[in-house]
Amino acid sequence: EVQLVESGGGLVQPGGSLRLSCVASGFIFSGSAMRWVRQAPGKGLEWVSTISSGGGTTTYADSVKGRFTISRDNAKATLYLQMNSLKLEDTAVYYCEKASTGLRGQGTQVTVSS
């Protein structure tokens, strides 16, 4: 069974940091491009970042460029998103996705609030 399980969300003040993780199983993680997407309250899904299967190529939405870093550990079948300098508008449920199929996990809530 293909499964993606996100964790690491929480409540953080503006300017703070969080590191999200996504553990994958049921498919060849090292052969799969992966991405993070998010959904803010009352809004649609927004693409955040994508990483190639080997990790050598990364792309970011303009809204997070320079603040977020996507990475992966293929030996651990785990995807990461390091989020720094968080803003109020980063509040959302964050999902990891298998890029080729759009399969996503259950999500982890990130709330940025003072």
TADAFEN-V287812 format. One record per backbone hydrogen bond with DSSP energy under -0.5 kcal/mol. NH is the residue of the N-H (numbers start at 0). CO is the residue of the C=O. Records with the same first field share a line. If there is no record, write none. Layout:
BEGIN
NH = CO / CO
END
This chain:
BEGIN
2 = 24
4 = 22
5 = 3
6 = 20
9 = 108
11 = 110
14 = 85
15 = 12
17 = 82
19 = 80
20 = 6
21 = 78
22 = 4
23 = 21 / 76
24 = 2
28 = 26
30 = 27
31 = 28
33 = 50
34 = 96
35 = 48
36 = 94
37 = 45
38 = 92
39 = 43
42 = 39
45 = 37
47 = 35
48 = 35
49 = 58
50 = 33
51 = 56
54 = 51
58 = 49
60 = 47
63 = 60
64 = 60
66 = 63
67 = 63
68 = 81
70 = 79
72 = 77
75 = 72
76 = 72
77 = 72
78 = 21
79 = 70
80 = 19
81 = 68
82 = 17 / 80
83 = 66 / 81
84 = 14
85 = 15
89 = 86
90 = 87
91 = 109
92 = 38
93 = 91 / 107
94 = 36
96 = 34
97 = 102
98 = 32 / 96
100 = 97
101 = 97
102 = 97
104 = 95
105 = 3
107 = 93
109 = 91
110 = 9
112 = 11 / 110
END
